[in-house]
Structure formats: structure tokens, C-alpha cells
Amino acid sequence: MSRMVLAVLGCGTMGAGIARAAAASGISLALYDIDLQRAEMLAGSIPAWLDRRDHRAAGHAIALSVHTTIRSAVRGVDVVLEAVPERHEIKADALREASAHASEGSLLATNTSTISIA
């Protein structure tokens, strides 16, 4: 059985927390942020974060990849989770692009802390 892969679109506060929680559960990650350095910093911090929490002892070695486009981040993943800035048009654009390039059967999800779901 292959390991689940989650694409996290947006590596700010919410995206980073989601990525760490997924990594702690053994889920491999494809990270994308418009700021490549932010995505790289998150990817670089996750192994040490897992070590400090002793998740590695459970055999949870995960794959981490950083992407420069949404298209490449969502290719072949099981779940896409959008966590871009809290602006409707930015979220809609990210989900539209993810939907256009994600594999058939991939689950697309969105995250918000301030935008009404209504």
C-alpha cells in the first residue's frame, strides 16, 4: 500500500500547522507557496519538528517536496488542501488551478479562519 500524499497550497501559519499535523501522522507532503523560500523553510523545519516530538521513533519517515507551481504540487497527490491568504479571489484562483491539474479522484479541500462558508 502506498503512502498518502497531501499537497498543501500556502505555507503560512495555517498551512504550516496543517503540514506538521499531516507529517506527524505519516502523510507525505507536496508543499507550494507563492514565496518559494517560505515553502523551503517549512520543508526544512518539519524533520526537526518531528524529531523534537519523537514522531520519528514510530517509523514515520515521510517524503517532502517543494513546488514552484500549483500544477506540479497537485500532480499525483491524494488530497489537495488550500491554505492560501484569506482573500476570496486568491482562494478561488488556487482551487481553480488545483482542480484543473489534480489527478482524477483527488480530494480538494479549502481552509479558512475568517471567510464565511455561506
DOPASE-882012 format. One line per 2 residues: number of its first residue (from 1); their letters; for each residue z, y, x of N, C-alpha, C. Coordinates in pm, 1 decimal, always signed. Layout:
<pakols>
NUM = a = Z,Y,X,Z,Y,X,Z,Y,X ~ ... $
</pakols>
This chain:
<pakols>
1 = ms = +0.0,-117.5,+84.1,+0.0,+0.0,+0.0,+0.0,+124.1,+88.8 ~ -87.6,+218.4,+57.6,-94.8,+339.1,+140.0,+11.2,+439.5,+96.3 $
3 = rm = +48.1,+523.4,+188.7,+149.4,+625.4,+164.3,+89.5,+739.9,+83.4 ~ +168.5,+793.9,-9.4,+125.1,+907.9,-88.9,+104.7,+1029.3,+0.4 $
5 = vl = +3.0,+1110.9,-34.1,-23.1,+1234.6,+37.8,-20.5,+1349.4,-63.2 ~ +56.5,+1451.7,-29.5,+71.2,+1571.4,-111.2,+10.4,+1689.2,-37.5 $
7 = av = -77.1,+1763.2,-104.1,-126.6,+1889.1,-49.4,-39.2,+2000.2,-106.6 ~ +19.4,+2080.0,-19.3,+98.2,+2195.0,-60.4,+15.6,+2318.5,-26.3 $
9 = lg = -21.6,+2392.5,-130.5,-100.6,+2514.8,-113.2,-6.0,+2632.8,-119.3 ~ +21.5,+2690.9,-5.1,+116.7,+2800.3,+6.2,+241.2,+2752.1,+78.2 $
11 = cg = +269.5,+2809.0,+194.0,+380.3,+2762.0,+277.3,+490.6,+2865.7,+289.6 ~ +507.5,+2947.7,+186.1,+617.7,+3042.8,+182.4,+746.4,+2972.0,+144.5 $
13 = tm = +837.9,+3043.8,+86.6,+969.4,+2988.8,+53.7,+961.0,+2866.9,-37.4 ~ +890.8,+2878.7,-147.6,+881.5,+2766.4,-241.7,+802.3,+2649.8,-182.0 $
15 = ga = +687.4,+2679.4,-123.4,+604.9,+2574.3,-64.4,+676.5,+2500.3,+46.5 ~ +751.2,+2573.3,+128.8,+825.7,+2509.9,+237.8,+932.9,+2417.1,+183.0 $
17 = gi = +1003.5,+2460.7,+80.5,+1106.2,+2375.5,+19.8,+1046.5,+2250.1,-42.2 ~ +934.7,+2266.0,-108.2,+865.3,+2151.2,-168.2,+819.0,+2055.4,-59.1 $
19 = ar = +761.3,+2109.1,+46.8,+713.0,+2025.4,+157.2,+827.6,+1948.3,+221.7 ~ +939.9,+2014.2,+244.4,+1054.4,+1945.7,+306.0,+1109.1,+1835.9,+214.9 $
21 = aa = +1119.0,+1864.1,+86.2,+1168.1,+1762.4,-7.7,+1074.0,+1641.9,-10.9 ~ +944.7,+1668.5,-10.5,+847.9,+1558.1,-9.7,+858.3,+1477.6,+119.4 $
23 = aa = +866.8,+1547.5,+232.1,+877.9,+1478.6,+361.1,+1003.3,+1392.9,+366.3 ~ +1113.2,+1442.5,+311.7,+1238.3,+1366.0,+310.0,+1224.2,+1238.6,+227.9 $
25 = sg = +1129.0,+1238.0,+136.8,+1103.5,+1119.6,+54.1,+995.6,+1029.7,+113.4 ~ +946.1,+1065.8,+232.1,+846.0,+982.8,+297.9,+703.4,+1013.0,+256.6 $
27 = is = +681.3,+1124.3,+189.6,+547.3,+1161.7,+144.9,+477.5,+1239.1,+256.9 ~ +355.9,+1198.8,+289.3,+277.7,+1268.5,+390.1,+224.1,+1398.9,+333.1 $
29 = la = +198.3,+1496.0,+421.4,+165.7,+1630.9,+376.9,+36.5,+1684.4,+436.4 ~ -37.8,+1753.7,+352.2,-151.2,+1835.9,+393.6,-111.9,+1978.0,+355.7 $
31 = ly = -93.7,+2064.6,+454.0,-43.4,+2199.4,+430.1,-154.4,+2302.5,+442.5 ~ -155.8,+2397.3,+348.4,-250.6,+2508.4,+353.5,-177.1,+2637.6,+321.4 $
33 = di = -207.3,+2740.2,+397.3,-163.0,+2875.6,+366.6,-270.1,+2969.8,+417.9 ~ -289.9,+3080.4,+349.4,-387.1,+3178.6,+394.3,-351.8,+3227.8,+534.8 $
35 = dl = -222.9,+3223.1,+567.4,-172.5,+3257.3,+700.8,-156.2,+3126.5,+778.4 ~ -254.9,+3093.5,+859.9,-255.4,+2967.2,+934.2,-129.2,+2950.9,+1017.6 $
37 = qr = -82.2,+3058.0,+1078.6,+38.5,+3049.6,+1161.8,+159.4,+3005.7,+1078.4 ~ +170.5,+3052.1,+954.9,+281.6,+3011.8,+868.4,+275.6,+2861.6,+839.6 $
39 = ae = +156.3,+2811.0,+810.3,+140.6,+2667.6,+785.0,+173.9,+2586.1,+909.3 ~ +128.9,+2633.0,+1025.0,+158.0,+2562.8,+1150.1,+307.2,+2564.2,+1181.4 $
41 = ml = +371.9,+2677.3,+1155.4,+516.7,+2685.3,+1180.0,+592.5,+2588.3,+1088.9 ~ +552.5,+2579.6,+963.0,+617.8,+2486.1,+872.2,+596.4,+2343.1,+920.2 $
43 = ag = +473.4,+2309.1,+953.1,+444.5,+2173.4,+1001.1,+526.0,+2140.6,+1125.5 ~ +538.0,+2236.9,+1214.7,+614.5,+2214.9,+1337.2,+763.9,+2202.7,+1313.5 $
45 = si = +813.6,+2262.3,+1206.6,+957.6,+2259.2,+1179.5,+1003.8,+2135.9,+1103.0 ~ +914.8,+2070.9,+1033.2,+955.6,+1959.3,+947.1,+1013.9,+1840.9,+1024.6 $
47 = pa = +953.8,+1795.2,+1134.6,+1015.0,+1681.9,+1205.8,+1159.2,+1708.8,+1249.9 ~ +1186.3,+1827.7,+1303.1,+1323.4,+1861.2,+1344.8,+1415.7,+1870.4,+1224.0 $
49 = wl = +1365.3,+1925.2,+1114.0,+1443.9,+1934.3,+990.5,+1482.4,+1794.0,+941.9 ~ +1387.2,+1701.2,+947.4,+1416.3,+1563.2,+906.8,+1518.0,+1499.2,+1000.9 $
51 = dr = +1502.7,+1522.6,+1130.4,+1596.1,+1466.6,+1228.2,+1738.8,+1515.1,+1202.9 ~ +1752.2,+1644.0,+1176.4,+1885.6,+1700.4,+1151.4,+1949.7,+1640.3,+1026.4 $
53 = rd = +1869.6,+1597.0,+935.3,+1922.4,+1539.0,+811.6,+1921.3,+1386.4,+814.7 ~ +1888.0,+1330.9,+930.6,+1890.1,+1187.1,+954.2,+1795.6,+1109.2,+862.7 $
55 = hr = +1689.5,+1173.9,+812.8,+1591.9,+1102.7,+730.3,+1506.0,+1009.6,+814.0 ~ +1490.3,+1041.6,+941.6,+1409.4,+956.2,+1027.7,+1470.6,+817.6,+1042.6 $
57 = aa = +1601.5,+808.1,+1034.6,+1668.9,+678.8,+1050.5,+1625.4,+580.5,+943.2 ~ +1579.1,+632.6,+829.9,+1534.0,+546.0,+721.4,+1389.0,+501.8,+740.4 $
59 = gh = +1329.5,+536.2,+853.5,+1192.9,+493.7,+882.4,+1088.0,+578.0,+813.1 ~ +1118.6,+701.9,+787.4,+1027.4,+788.8,+714.8,+939.7,+871.4,+808.5 $
61 = ai = +868.2,+807.0,+898.1,+772.8,+880.7,+980.9,+657.4,+919.1,+889.3 ~ +625.8,+1046.2,+882.4,+522.1,+1092.8,+791.5,+407.1,+1154.4,+869.7 $
63 = al = +293.3,+1164.6,+802.6,+178.3,+1233.6,+860.5,+180.2,+1377.5,+810.8 ~ +154.4,+1469.7,+900.4,+147.0,+1612.3,+868.4,+13.7,+1665.5,+916.3 $
65 = sv = -56.2,+1738.8,+831.1,-179.5,+1804.4,+874.8,-180.7,+1946.5,+821.4 ~ -241.2,+2035.9,+898.3,-253.3,+2175.9,+860.6,-402.0,+2204.9,+840.8 $
67 = ht = -431.6,+2278.6,+734.5,-571.1,+2304.3,+698.8,-599.3,+2453.3,+687.8 ~ -722.9,+2489.6,+719.0,-763.9,+2630.2,+713.5,-833.2,+2665.1,+582.3 $
69 = ti = -861.8,+2564.7,+500.5,-922.2,+2588.8,+369.0,-855.9,+2499.4,+265.2 ~ -857.2,+2545.8,+141.4,-807.3,+2462.9,+31.5,-893.8,+2338.5,+20.0 $
71 = rs = -1022.4,+2356.0,+36.0,-1115.8,+2243.9,+25.2,-1075.2,+2128.0,+116.4 ~ -1046.6,+2157.4,+241.4,-1010.3,+2048.7,+333.0,-869.8,+1995.9,+304.6 $
73 = av = -779.5,+2081.3,+258.9,-641.9,+2037.9,+231.8,-634.6,+1938.6,+116.8 ~ -718.1,+1956.1,+15.7,-707.4,+1871.2,-103.9,-794.0,+1745.9,-97.0 $
75 = rg = -879.1,+1738.7,+0.5,-969.7,+1623.5,+12.1,-891.0,+1495.4,+36.2 ~ -901.6,+1401.4,-56.7,-843.1,+1268.9,-40.1,-693.8,+1258.8,-64.7 $
77 = vd = -629.8,+1363.5,-117.4,-485.4,+1356.3,-142.1,-457.6,+1304.2,-282.6 ~ -335.8,+1261.2,-303.6,-295.5,+1209.0,-434.4,-251.4,+1319.7,-530.0 $
79 = vv = -179.7,+1418.3,-474.5,-123.6,+1526.1,-555.3,-148.2,+1658.8,-484.3 ~ -186.6,+1760.0,-561.4,-202.0,+1895.9,-511.2,-98.1,+1980.9,-582.5 $
81 = le = -15.5,+2050.0,-506.2,+84.6,+2137.2,-565.0,+61.6,+2279.7,-516.0 ~ +29.6,+2367.1,-609.7,+3.9,+2507.1,-578.6,+135.6,+2582.3,-575.2 $
83 = av = +160.5,+2653.5,-464.3,+282.1,+2734.1,-448.8,+246.4,+2865.8,-378.7 ~ +132.7,+2923.2,-419.3,+86.7,+3049.2,-360.5,+165.4,+3165.4,-420.8 $
85 = pe = +144.3,+3288.1,-371.5,+220.7,+3402.7,-423.2,+213.8,+3417.6,-575.7 ~ +317.3,+3477.1,-629.3,+336.8,+3489.9,-774.0,+247.6,+3597.9,-836.1 $
87 = rh = +118.1,+3578.3,-823.8,+20.1,+3664.2,-889.6,-78.2,+3574.3,-961.0 ~ -92.1,+3595.7,-1091.5,-173.1,+3506.4,-1174.9,-312.2,+3482.7,-1117.7 $
89 = ei = -379.1,+3587.7,-1072.9,-516.6,+3571.4,-1024.2,-522.0,+3488.9,-896.0 ~ -422.8,+3500.3,-810.8,-419.1,+3420.9,-687.6,-396.6,+3273.7,-722.3 $
91 = ka = -303.5,+3248.1,-813.2,-275.7,+3111.3,-856.0,-397.7,+3049.0,-923.5 ~ -462.3,+3124.8,-1013.0,-580.4,+3073.4,-1083.3,-691.9,+3040.5,-984.8 $
93 = da = -715.5,+3128.5,-887.8,-819.3,+3102.5,-786.7,-787.4,+2977.6,-705.5 ~ -662.5,+2962.3,-662.9,-623.0,+2844.9,-583.6,-641.6,+2716.4,-664.0 $
95 = lr = -599.6,+2717.1,-788.9,-614.1,+2597.0,-872.0,-759.8,+2567.2,-903.4 ~ -839.5,+2670.8,-923.8,-982.7,+2651.1,-949.2,-1049.2,+2585.3,-828.5 $
97 = ea = -1018.7,+2635.7,-709.0,-1077.9,+2578.3,-588.1,-1027.2,+2436.4,-563.9 ~ -898.8,+2415.3,-584.5,-842.3,+2280.6,-567.3,-907.7,+2182.8,-663.9 $
99 = sa = -923.7,+2225.0,-787.4,-984.3,+2138.3,-889.3,-1128.7,+2102.9,-853.3 ~ -1199.4,+2197.9,-795.3,-1339.3,+2174.5,-759.3,-1355.0,+2076.5,-643.7 $
101 = ha = -1252.7,+2065.6,-558.3,-1267.5,+1985.2,-437.1,-1173.6,+1864.8,-426.9 ~ -1078.8,+1853.5,-515.8,-986.7,+1739.1,-511.8,-1059.8,+1611.9,-552.9 $
103 = se = -1009.1,+1501.5,-506.7,-1066.9,+1372.6,-541.9,-1044.2,+1343.5,-689.7 ~ -1135.1,+1269.3,-746.6,-1118.0,+1227.8,-885.7,-988.5,+1148.8,-896.9 $
105 = gs = -908.2,+1180.9,-994.7,-781.4,+1111.4,-1012.9,-663.2,+1179.4,-946.3 ~ -689.0,+1282.6,-865.0,-578.2,+1356.1,-803.5,-506.0,+1437.1,-910.8 $
107 = ll = -376.9,+1444.7,-898.3,-294.6,+1524.3,-989.1,-284.4,+1665.3,-934.4 ~ -312.1,+1765.8,-1017.3,-297.4,+1905.8,-978.4,-178.6,+1963.6,-1052.2 $
109 = at = -92.5,+2033.0,-978.1,+27.3,+2091.9,-1037.5,+44.1,+2233.8,-986.6 ~ +115.4,+2312.6,-1064.3,+143.2,+2450.1,-1025.4,+292.6,+2473.2,-1022.7 $
111 = nt = +332.2,+2575.8,-951.4,+472.6,+2608.5,-934.1,+488.2,+2758.5,-956.1 ~ +590.3,+2798.0,-1027.1,+618.4,+2939.4,-1042.6,+767.4,+2961.3,-1060.0 $
113 = st = +812.0,+3074.8,-1013.8,+951.7,+3112.1,-1035.0,+963.2,+3237.3,-1119.1 ~ +850.8,+3307.1,-1141.0,+857.3,+3431.8,-1217.2,+752.4,+3446.7,-1326.4 $
115 = is = +643.3,+3373.5,-1320.5,+537.3,+3388.1,-1419.7,+570.6,+3300.5,-1540.7 ~ +561.9,+3359.7,-1658.9,+587.7,+3284.7,-1782.1,+483.9,+3175.0,-1799.3 $
117 = ia = +525.8,+3056.3,-1836.9,+431.1,+2946.8,-1858.9,+358.7,+2963.4,-1992.0 ~ +408.3,+3051.8,-2076.3,+339.4,+3079.8,-2204.6,+217.1,+3163.0,-2176.7 $
</pakols>
